[in-house]
Amino acid sequence: MDEDAPNKRNKLFSLKELSVKSLAPIVEKKVYENNSTQIDLIASQQLLAYFLRDTCNAEQMNKFTKAMTSSLNLTDLKITHEKINKETCDKIFGFKNLSSLELGSLASWTMFHLDQSLFADVLLVDVIEALRNILCEESRIQLQSLAITNDPVTFRTGWMCEMKGILPALTTLNLEKMPISESEFDVICESLSLLESFYVSKIGNLTGISNLKNLQDFHSIDSQFKGPEDVIDIFKLKNLKKLDFRGEQCVHLPCVRLYLDCAMSLFSLEFFNCMKNAISAEDVNLLATSHPQLKRIFVLDTRLQDVSQLETSNDQLHLISKGSLWQCLESLKLLDIRTQSELMNDVCVEIIGYLSNYEAYSKTVIFDCFGVLTQILRGELKFFIGKQIHANVLKCLELLCRGGRIEMFNELTKLNFIDLLLETITWFNGRSDSVVWNIHSSSWNILHDISTSTLPEKSREFLFCQGIELLENAEHVLIAPKSCLDLMTKYLESRTEQLEDFLIYSKLVRKVAGNVADLAKLKFTPLFIATCNFLGTLHNICAVGRTEMTKFIINSIMYAFNVFLSADWLTQAYGFRIVESMLFYTDRETVKIVFIKHLKGLFLTLTQNEDKEYATGPVISLCFTAFHLVERTYTMNELRTAENIAQISNLLQLLKHNKSIEYVDVMADFNSKLTSPMLLAWTKFMTTS
């Protein structure tokens, strides 16, 4: 590897990691020089989140703000988890190009709290003063979208009228977690006439909504409508395309039924969310016939799940439910993941069932399934879905790629898919729990199933680096699946030059060697073998001539063999081959002390164990490997010690008198490995009747 190797490896990290790990400390040290570089939206958000924590003082933040305002792409700002105080407000105030602002729980904004509100256990907040303190005048004038989510609070009297004055360009207002009174709803409709998208919850009636002439998208969650008169005002909205009467905390809502009781229609409506409403097939058919532009009706989590009950001549209309594979795919395409992740998880689980019967479906259906599942993992969607959904989606994809099915896709699709899996692995690197392990396992299993020989060198190197990062950050020995280690080993074996920068890998070698003993204790034989193989290959390509590291690795592997001795002879045989290959790259004198105690233990176990399994061919192969290592590692004088002669003679006697062994084949292999006069004499002893 050339001198630039560490830098090359760093370039393989995502922009998010570069921003947070590299740029943030530079800014803190006040050595950042502004330039014309534009950082993407996700990286900008991550970098700002870093500085919103208590990691730097106000002076450092001010320098950061001035230096980075032109580089950070912060048209959209989300502050959903940070604790807000005066210093935080000062930090945010410097950004002048905001068009969208999402605020989390205002319950932590103690500096803007007032007396108790009229709602029990709900804080009263001066939201207007809060907005004035976090948004500069430039951002307030051009802000188009405001969302206040998470824990509910209430706002002080008169806030609706003042909102228009400080946010004159506002077109989207999301208050779906905020309880507002009917009078407040009415004033909002009068004051914010530019609204095109509006979210509310638990509202009692829609009186006044007709003032929002530009409204195209209306969401009323858990509505408290009692009769058609509470709904009828909505039919004056001629431009409304999307209507959402879904339930979240409430079920069997009457909203859709009351809407239909008005015997009117919205001719521009294209989307209607009826989730958790009490509806029938007749209701859906009535919606379909009275709304000619309707394209999607959501009936998730209702009693109506069978698409066959829909009788309409509108070929463009789709009923979104979980009743069939096609409907599952449509649900995943259109479901609002940010608010309905639990339902989407159910859909993923159902798709797993369909993919288990892969042969029953056409390639077209499978291609659709692949497209939807990969779409979930891309872009902003991954920020809104939880780890369990990630795990289920990847489980679906693993089923999809099993048995060589991935070969149905062309090379470009496979490469894009590999990039997506690498992005997912990067996203979850450094985290550890059982669900994350399942995500890693599925991702690496899929990558292992795809032929990596056709991958560009850059992709293969990136794959190797992600595996290294996973091993470095793993808090548990089992976090790296066998398929990950196998792929990393293949990459090392394909290299034509050594990894000369040993310092990069020495810590990793020690950590992996430590894992070997832990895996032996846990009796995870396949993962143990994969780890030993990776360790031996890594040693041979980057630790040549470093005898202390060789001794450490051999000691770790041999200790693990002692744990395995009574249970798994195959692992012993495999491990000895790895140790044998490592001995070619080191001074044999330096490993004598480490090796002899383990070899004695092996011989003792083999000669005293009466289990027939220990007298089979693979065990003899293990013995030959051990003899070969003895011959290469020790001098004749050392081999002639009484203790060594007794142990090896006992072992040879055991092998000689085992009638199930074909000695002709065995001895041919034995003689090809041994050249020492003493060991050849022992070989002759074995073949003598």
LUMKEDO-314806 format. One line per 3 residues: number of its first residue (from 0); their letters; for each residue x, y, z of C-alpha. Coordinates in steps of 0.02 Angstrom, whole numbers, always signed. Example, Ala and Ser with C-alpha at 12.3 -4.5 7.8 and 13.67 -1.06 7.14 Angstrom:
BEGIN
0	as	+615:-225:+390; +684:-53:+357;
//
This chain:
BEGIN
0	mde	+0:+0:+0; +69:+171:-41; +104:+312:+81;
3	dap	-67:+385:+50; -156:+228:+111; -233:+304:+268;
6	nkr	-300:+450:+168; -371:+333:+36; -461:+238:+170;
9	nkl	-534:+397:+245; -601:+449:+75; -706:+293:+76;
12	fsl	-808:+352:+225; -974:+437:+194; -986:+626:+184;
15	kel	-1081:+624:+348; -935:+538:+436; -809:+657:+357;
18	svk	-911:+807:+412; -935:+756:+592; -769:+669:+623;
21	sla	-654:+785:+527; -733:+953:+498; -807:+980:+671;
24	piv	-640:+969:+765; -560:+1084:+636; -694:+1215:+665;
27	ekk	-675:+1197:+853; -490:+1233:+837; -532:+1391:+738;
30	vye	-426:+1343:+588; -566:+1320:+462; -555:+1430:+309;
33	nns	-715:+1457:+214; -725:+1410:+31; -857:+1381:-101;
36	tqi	-887:+1198:-55; -1070:+1155:-32; -1104:+1015:+92;
39	dli	-1257:+908:+56; -1416:+917:+160; -1389:+760:+264;
42	asq	-1210:+802:+306; -1258:+981:+348; -1391:+919:+468;
45	qll	-1268:+801:+553; -1137:+935:+571; -1259:+1059:+645;
48	ayf	-1323:+928:+767; -1143:+904:+825; -1127:+1088:+867;
51	lrd	-1298:+1097:+950; -1236:+980:+1083; -1137:+1048:+1230;
54	tcn	-971:+1021:+1143; -918:+1200:+1111; -943:+1369:+1189;
57	aeq	-1037:+1516:+1114; -880:+1594:+1041; -836:+1434:+948;
60	mnk	-1013:+1418:+884; -1014:+1597:+822; -855:+1564:+723;
63	ftk	-930:+1405:+655; -1089:+1496:+604; -996:+1633:+514;
66	amt	-876:+1514:+429; -1003:+1383:+377; -1161:+1480:+335;
69	ssl	-1116:+1485:+151; -1063:+1303:+146; -1199:+1217:+245;
72	nlt	-1350:+1174:+141; -1475:+1217:+278; -1632:+1264:+188;
75	dlk	-1719:+1132:+293; -1682:+1129:+480; -1738:+995:+603;
78	ith	-1716:+1018:+790; -1804:+867:+861; -1700:+803:+1007;
81	eki	-1586:+942:+1066; -1618:+1033:+1228; -1654:+1214:+1185;
84	nke	-1580:+1357:+1286; -1518:+1534:+1253; -1353:+1471:+1183;
87	tcd	-1441:+1353:+1063; -1551:+1494:+998; -1397:+1600:+968;
90	kif	-1317:+1459:+870; -1465:+1436:+754; -1501:+1621:+732;
93	gfk	-1355:+1646:+612; -1428:+1541:+471; -1518:+1651:+346;
96	nls	-1579:+1537:+206; -1705:+1428:+296; -1865:+1383:+205;
99	sle	-1920:+1239:+317; -1912:+1218:+506; -1960:+1064:+608;
102	lgs	-1958:+1081:+797; -1969:+936:+918; -2040:+944:+1092;
105	las	-2060:+1124:+1152; -2081:+1050:+1326; -1892:+1067:+1347;
108	wtm	-1893:+1251:+1296; -1911:+1312:+1475; -1859:+1489:+1432;
111	fhl	-2022:+1510:+1333; -2141:+1425:+1457; -2289:+1524:+1528;
114	dqs	-2420:+1481:+1659; -2515:+1317:+1649; -2627:+1301:+1497;
117	lfa	-2812:+1258:+1496; -2767:+1078:+1450; -2718:+968:+1597;
120	dvl	-2536:+913:+1599; -2497:+1013:+1442; -2373:+1157:+1451;
123	lvd	-2412:+1332:+1390; -2277:+1401:+1274; -2248:+1570:+1193;
126	vie	-2215:+1500:+1019; -2205:+1673:+938; -2063:+1726:+1055;
129	alr	-1977:+1560:+1023; -1981:+1585:+835; -1915:+1763:+852;
132	nil	-1767:+1697:+953; -1714:+1557:+837; -1752:+1631:+666;
135	cee	-1666:+1785:+601; -1772:+1910:+503; -1714:+1843:+334;
138	sri	-1769:+1666:+377; -1934:+1722:+453; -1979:+1817:+295;
141	qlq	-1945:+1670:+178; -1993:+1521:+288; -2124:+1417:+197;
144	sla	-2145:+1264:+310; -2161:+1249:+499; -2188:+1084:+593;
147	itn	-2199:+1062:+781; -2196:+878:+829; -2171:+760:+976;
150	dpv	-2238:+803:+1150; -2395:+912:+1145; -2396:+1090:+1213;
153	tfr	-2518:+1235:+1194; -2482:+1411:+1134; -2524:+1577:+1214;
156	tgw	-2678:+1676:+1166; -2668:+1770:+1002; -2524:+1671:+927;
159	mce	-2623:+1632:+767; -2640:+1814:+714; -2458:+1853:+753;
162	mkg	-2398:+1702:+655; -2444:+1785:+491; -2343:+1939:+539;
165	ilp	-2180:+1848:+576; -2199:+1709:+445; -2283:+1796:+298;
168	alt	-2234:+1663:+167; -2293:+1511:+266; -2378:+1381:+155;
171	tln	-2361:+1223:+263; -2410:+1212:+447; -2397:+1046:+539;
174	lek	-2478:+1045:+712; -2531:+864:+715; -2466:+837:+893;
177	mpi	-2526:+1005:+960; -2701:+1018:+1037; -2788:+1174:+970;
180	ses	-2963:+1237:+1008; -3099:+1261:+877; -3083:+1450:+893;
183	efd	-2895:+1438:+862; -2926:+1330:+709; -3049:+1460:+643;
186	vic	-2925:+1604:+668; -2785:+1505:+583; -2896:+1481:+431;
189	esl	-2932:+1668:+427; -2753:+1727:+459; -2645:+1605:+359;
192	sll	-2734:+1613:+193; -2580:+1555:+94; -2579:+1381:+172;
195	esf	-2568:+1240:+46; -2536:+1100:+172; -2611:+1092:+347;
198	yvs	-2598:+960:+485; -2708:+961:+642; -2768:+831:+767;
201	kig	-2921:+799:+876; -3017:+944:+799; -3205:+951:+830;
204	nlt	-3262:+1031:+667; -3195:+1109:+507; -3289:+1273:+516;
207	gis	-3186:+1409:+433; -3077:+1294:+327; -3159:+1364:+171;
210	nlk	-3052:+1521:+194; -2899:+1421:+142; -2929:+1439:-44;
213	nlq	-2755:+1372:-90; -2763:+1217:+19; -2712:+1059:-76;
216	dfh	-2664:+943:+65; -2764:+927:+228; -2730:+805:+371;
219	sid	-2849:+792:+518; -2790:+653:+634; -2903:+573:+766;
222	sqf	-3042:+696:+722; -3186:+719:+845; -3326:+747:+718;
225	kgp	-3503:+711:+780; -3611:+747:+627; -3605:+796:+443;
228	edv	-3616:+980:+491; -3441:+966:+567; -3369:+913:+398;
231	idi	-3471:+1001:+265; -3365:+1159:+254; -3224:+1060:+173;
234	fkl	-3322:+1040:+11; -3289:+1224:-29; -3105:+1185:-59;
237	knl	-3097:+1167:-248; -2909:+1134:-256; -2897:+999:-122;
240	kkl	-2805:+846:-189; -2760:+752:-31; -2876:+720:+117;
243	dfr	-2819:+625:+271; -2947:+575:+403; -2840:+437:+477;
246	geq	-2838:+379:+656; -2683:+352:+761; -2737:+336:+943;
249	cvh	-2921:+314:+896; -3001:+171:+799; -3166:+145:+707;
252	lpc	-3181:+331:+674; -3343:+395:+592; -3256:+532:+490;
255	vrl	-3270:+451:+318; -3450:+400:+348; -3495:+579:+400;
258	yld	-3404:+644:+246; -3512:+532:+135; -3670:+581:+227;
261	cam	-3647:+757:+160; -3689:+687:-13; -3560:+802:-94;
264	slf	-3391:+776:-174; -3221:+856:-202; -3191:+840:-389;
267	sle	-3003:+871:-377; -2972:+742:-240; -2840:+612:-287;
270	ffn	-2795:+536:-118; -2904:+487:+31; -2833:+409:+189;
273	cmk	-2970:+312:+281; -2854:+217:+399; -2936:+161:+563;
276	nai	-3106:+223:+505; -3265:+121:+514; -3298:+93:+329;
279	sae	-3377:-40:+219; -3356:-97:+40; -3510:+7:-4;
282	dvn	-3427:+162:+69; -3271:+137:-37; -3373:+106:-194;
285	lla	-3471:+266:-160; -3308:+364:-141; -3245:+290:-305;
288	tsh	-3400:+335:-405; -3423:+510:-333; -3239:+563:-350;
291	pql	-3185:+536:-531; -3004:+595:-502; -2973:+481:-352;
294	kri	-2818:+372:-374; -2778:+304:-200; -2888:+254:-54;
297	fvl	-2799:+196:+104; -2897:+65:+201; -2752:+1:+306;
300	dtr	-2804:-56:+480; -2988:-60:+437; -3107:-206:+421;
303	lqd	-3102:-190:+232; -2947:-278:+166; -3007:-376:+15;
306	vsq	-2982:-283:-149; -3107:-397:-235; -3247:-304:-147;
309	let	-3206:-145:-243; -3325:-125:-390; -3276:+21:-500;
312	snd	-3239:+55:-682; -3097:+174:-635; -2940:+79:-686;
315	qlh	-2826:+208:-605; -2900:+187:-431; -2800:+78:-310;
318	lis	-2858:+16:-141; -2708:+19:-24; -2716:-125:+100;
321	kgs	-2621:-280:+155; -2731:-406:+65; -2613:-461:-74;
324	lwq	-2432:-450:-128; -2472:-311:-252; -2562:-215:-114;
327	cle	-2413:-240:+1; -2302:-162:-130; -2421:-17:-155;
330	slk	-2433:+9:+32; -2245:+20:+47; -2236:+143:-97;
333	lld	-2366:+262:-30; -2373:+239:+158; -2318:+389:+261;
336	irt	-2170:+304:+344; -2142:+442:+469; -2310:+413:+552;
339	qse	-2355:+234:+505; -2194:+137:+530; -2280:+2:+632;
342	lmn	-2401:-38:+492; -2262:-37:+364; -2170:-163:+472;
345	dvc	-2323:-277:+462; -2321:-259:+273; -2136:-308:+269;
348	vei	-2173:-462:+372; -2311:-510:+251; -2195:-489:+101;
351	igy	-2073:-608:+184; -2210:-738:+177; -2239:-708:-8;
354	lsn	-2054:-717:-49; -2040:-882:+43; -2149:-951:-100;
357	yea	-2041:-867:-230; -2075:-993:-369; -2261:-955:-368;
360	ysk	-2239:-778:-434; -2182:-706:-599; -2018:-613:-621;
363	tvi	-2117:-453:-645; -2190:-466:-471; -2019:-504:-397;
366	fdc	-1941:-356:-488; -2078:-245:-416; -2045:-315:-244;
369	fgv	-1858:-284:-262; -1889:-105:-318; -2002:-63:-171;
372	ltq	-1889:-142:-40; -1733:-54:-104; -1828:+109:-113;
375	ilr	-1864:+97:+74; -1678:+91:+113; -1633:+239:+3;
378	gel	-1628:+425:+33; -1725:+507:+173; -1837:+357:+206;
381	kff	-1703:+272:+308; -1708:+415:+433; -1891:+379:+474;
384	igk	-1893:+191:+489; -1831:+96:+640; -1701:-40:+657;
387	qih	-1831:-179:+657; -1901:-121:+490; -1724:-113:+420;
390	anv	-1699:-292:+479; -1862:-352:+402; -1830:-266:+236;
393	lkc	-1657:-344:+226; -1730:-513:+273; -1847:-494:+124;
396	lel	-1700:-451:+11; -1598:-596:+78; -1740:-715:+32;
399	lcr	-1749:-632:-138; -1564:-662:-173; -1554:-839:-106;
402	ggr	-1513:-984:-221; -1433:-879:-357; -1592:-779:-389;
405	iem	-1489:-620:-390; -1427:-676:-562; -1594:-624:-637;
408	fne	-1538:-442:-620; -1418:-359:-740; -1245:-302:-687;
411	ltk	-1294:-120:-663; -1438:-168:-548; -1323:-281:-448;
414	lnf	-1192:-146:-429; -1323:-20:-373; -1390:-148:-251;
417	idl	-1216:-178:-181; -1192:+9:-157; -1357:+14:-63;
420	lle	-1306:-129:+51; -1139:-45:+86; -1231:+115:+129;
423	tit	-1342:+19:+249; -1192:-66:+330; -1108:+103:+350;
426	wfn	-1267:+174:+426; -1268:+40:+562; -1081:+24:+593;
429	grs	-1036:+62:+774; -1205:+8:+841; -1234:-157:+929;
432	dsv	-1387:-255:+979; -1475:-410:+915; -1577:-317:+784;
435	vwn	-1424:-227:+716; -1333:-394:+707; -1475:-462:+600;
438	ihs	-1458:-311:+486; -1271:-340:+467; -1295:-527:+444;
441	ssw	-1424:-508:+305; -1324:-372:+217; -1162:-469:+217;
444	nil	-1249:-632:+170; -1322:-547:+16; -1153:-474:-30;
447	hdi	-1076:-645:-10; -1206:-721:-128; -1166:-592:-261;
450	sts	-1008:-630:-359; -880:-504:-295; -754:-549:-428;
453	tlp	-840:-432:-551; -842:-284:-432; -731:-134:-468;
456	eks	-576:-124:-359; -642:+32:-273; -803:-57:-219;
459	ref	-706:-208:-156; -588:-97:-58; -735:+0:+14;
462	lfc	-815:-165:+65; -654:-215:+154; -643:-47:+244;
465	qgi	-823:-61:+304; -784:-233:+374; -633:-161:+465;
468	ell	-738:-20:+538; -867:-148:+595; -734:-252:+682;
471	ena	-654:-99:+760; -816:-30:+830; -901:-194:+878;
474	ehv	-940:-208:+1063; -980:-393:+1048; -880:-534:+972;
477	lia	-1027:-594:+866; -1064:-427:+782; -964:-472:+625;
480	pks	-1052:-615:+532; -956:-756:+449; -999:-692:+274;
483	cld	-916:-525:+317; -754:-609:+370; -756:-724:+218;
486	lmt	-774:-576:+99; -635:-481:+187; -522:-634:+176;
489	kyl	-558:-651:-11; -509:-469:-36; -344:-494:+58;
492	esr	-305:-651:-42; -335:-558:-206; -208:-422:-167;
495	teq	-45:-427:-262; +52:-323:-135; +68:-326:+52;
498	led	-18:-206:+170; +138:-118:+226; +62:+8:+345;
501	fli	+54:-114:+489; +9:+18:+619; -164:+35:+541;
504	ysk	-200:-148:+568; -102:-198:+724; -243:-146:+841;
507	lvr	-368:-238:+732; -260:-395:+733; -255:-394:+922;
510	kva	-442:-368:+937; -484:-507:+815; -360:-623:+900;
513	gnv	-448:-588:+1064; -614:-631:+981; -547:-803:+934;
516	adl	-539:-861:+1114; -712:-793:+1152; -785:-882:+1000;
519	akl	-705:-1044:+1058; -790:-1028:+1227; -957:-998:+1141;
522	kft	-931:-1149:+1027; -973:-1052:+868; -867:-1163:+755;
525	plf	-904:-1089:+580; -878:-910:+640; -723:-966:+735;
528	iat	-649:-1043:+577; -692:-888:+474; -610:-777:+605;
531	cnf	-453:-884:+612; -442:-885:+423; -459:-695:+413;
534	lgt	-332:-674:+553; -204:-787:+471; -226:-704:+302;
537	lhn	-215:-530:+378; -57:-580:+471; +26:-652:+318;
540	ica	-7:-496:+215; +37:-361:+341; +129:-435:+493;
543	vgr	+275:-520:+407; +431:-516:+513; +344:-449:+668;
546	tem	+378:-594:+783; +292:-523:+936; +130:-507:+840;
549	tkf	+151:-683:+773; +175:-751:+948; +22:-658:+1008;
552	iin	-88:-726:+868; -25:-904:+887; -50:-896:+1074;
555	sim	-229:-835:+1050; -273:-969:+923; -191:-1108:+1024;
558	yaf	-281:-1054:+1181; -443:-1066:+1083; -395:-1240:+1023;
561	nvf	-375:-1297:+1203; -553:-1240:+1233; -611:-1336:+1080;
564	lsa	-507:-1494:+1110; -644:-1598:+1187; -775:-1552:+1059;
567	dwl	-716:-1508:+884; -568:-1593:+800; -609:-1515:+631;
570	tqa	-580:-1340:+700; -413:-1397:+772; -358:-1466:+605;
573	ygf	-408:-1306:+516; -323:-1196:+643; -160:-1291:+637;
576	riv	-153:-1264:+450; -170:-1077:+480; -32:-1081:+611;
579	esm	+76:-1181:+492; +57:-1048:+357; +99:-912:+482;
582	lfy	+260:-1000:+534; +326:-979:+356; +333:-792:+387;
585	tdr	+421:-786:+554; +578:-842:+645; +537:-1016:+710;
588	etv	+644:-992:+864; +530:-853:+926; +374:-962:+933;
591	kiv	+444:-1117:+1019; +391:-1071:+1194; +218:-1020:+1138;
594	fik	+191:-1173:+1030; +260:-1317:+1134; +137:-1305:+1278;
597	hlk	-12:-1311:+1160; +61:-1454:+1058; +90:-1558:+1214;
600	glf	-89:-1530:+1266; -150:-1586:+1096; -49:-1747:+1098;
603	ltl	-106:-1787:+1273; -288:-1763:+1227; -276:-1871:+1071;
606	tqn	-188:-2015:+1159; -306:-2019:+1308; -472:-1994:+1219;
609	edk	-563:-2158:+1185; -693:-2083:+1070; -686:-2169:+899;
612	eya	-706:-1999:+816; -529:-1958:+869; -458:-2102:+769;
615	tgp	-535:-2056:+602; -445:-1987:+451; -462:-1800:+487;
618	vis	-384:-1826:+659; -235:-1914:+580; -220:-1769:+459;
621	lcf	-214:-1656:+611; -77:-1764:+686; +26:-1754:+526;
624	taf	+10:-1565:+526; +65:-1563:+707; +216:-1675:+670;
627	hlv	+262:-1564:+525; +257:-1411:+638; +361:-1504:+767;
630	ert	+493:-1544:+638; +500:-1366:+572; +498:-1285:+743;
633	ytm	+618:-1388:+850; +794:-1454:+835; +835:-1639:+843;
636	nel	+903:-1622:+1019; +742:-1542:+1076; +640:-1680:+995;
639	rta	+742:-1815:+1082; +686:-1764:+1257; +607:-1908:+1350;
642	eni	+444:-1816:+1372; +423:-1780:+1187; +472:-1957:+1134;
645	aqi	+349:-2034:+1256; +205:-1924:+1200; +232:-1947:+1014;
648	snl	+264:-2133:+1032; +101:-2155:+1126; +9:-2064:+989;
651	lql	+89:-2170:+853; +46:-2329:+946; -134:-2271:+955;
654	lkh	-139:-2241:+768; -51:-2404:+727; -174:-2515:+819;
657	nks	-330:-2432:+751; -390:-2563:+626; -510:-2443:+538;
660	iey	-371:-2339:+462; -304:-2371:+287; -117:-2355:+323;
663	vdv	-62:-2360:+142; -145:-2195:+100; -105:-2121:+269;
666	mad	+80:-2161:+263; +100:-2092:+88; +38:-1925:+151;
669	fns	+140:-1941:+310; +303:-1979:+219; +279:-1833:+101;
672	klt	+277:-1714:+249; +416:-1784:+360; +603:-1777:+326;
675	spm	+677:-1788:+500; +771:-1954:+526; +690:-1977:+696;
678	lla	+513:-1949:+631; +547:-2062:+481; +599:-2196:+604;
681	wtk	+435:-2175:+695; +346:-2190:+528; +435:-2355:+496;
684	fmt	+382:-2413:+670; +201:-2378:+625; +208:-2482:+466;
687	ts	+294:-2630:+549; +179:-2774:+593;
//
